Every structure is written in structure tokens, then in C-alpha cells.
Amino acid sequence: MRIIPTPIDIVNIFRPAEATATIVKEVIILKSKLIWLQLRIKSEEVKAIAKKYHIPFIQDHCLMVEYAKLVQ
């Protein structure tokens, strides 16, 4: 992930909860504007990492469903 040359708005994670902290630790370097764990994915460790680095964090929600609510 370190070779992505453009800014990252959302890191949308579809991995099992136990894999999310490793992913987020890599993403911190990219200065993402938001970390999003998809529906049924929860991680208190990732929540703490996001808080430490002042990155907004959402878990256990589907991005597509939430977007659809906004554009109705």
C-alpha cells in the first residue's frame, strides 16, 4: 500500500476483524481521511488506532447502504 501515489479518501475494509489492525497500521502512513469497516466487521483495536491518529472511523456499516440513504 505504500506505493499509492495519490491521496486516499476512504480505506474501506472487507476483511475479517482479526486482519483489520494490520491493514490499518499500514494505512496510517497514507494519511487516509476515513477508515471504514464493513457490515459485521468490528475491531476495538482499530477504533483505538483511528482515535490515536485522529482519523474518523466507522465500523459495522455498509458503505453502499449508507450512501443510498444520503442520496434518496
C-alpha positions, 0 to 999 in steps of 0.5 A: 500500500505504500506505493499509492501515489495519490491521496486516499479518501476512504480505506474501506475494509472487507476483511475479517476483524482479526486482519483489520489492525494490520491493514490499518497500521499500514494505512496510517502512513497514507494519511487516509481521511476515513477508515471504514469497516464493513457490515459485521466487521468490528475491531476495538483495536482499530477504533483505538488506532483511528482515535490515536491518529485522529482519523474518523472511523466507522465500523459495522456499516455498509458503505453502499447502504449508507450512501443510498440513504444520503442520496434518496 
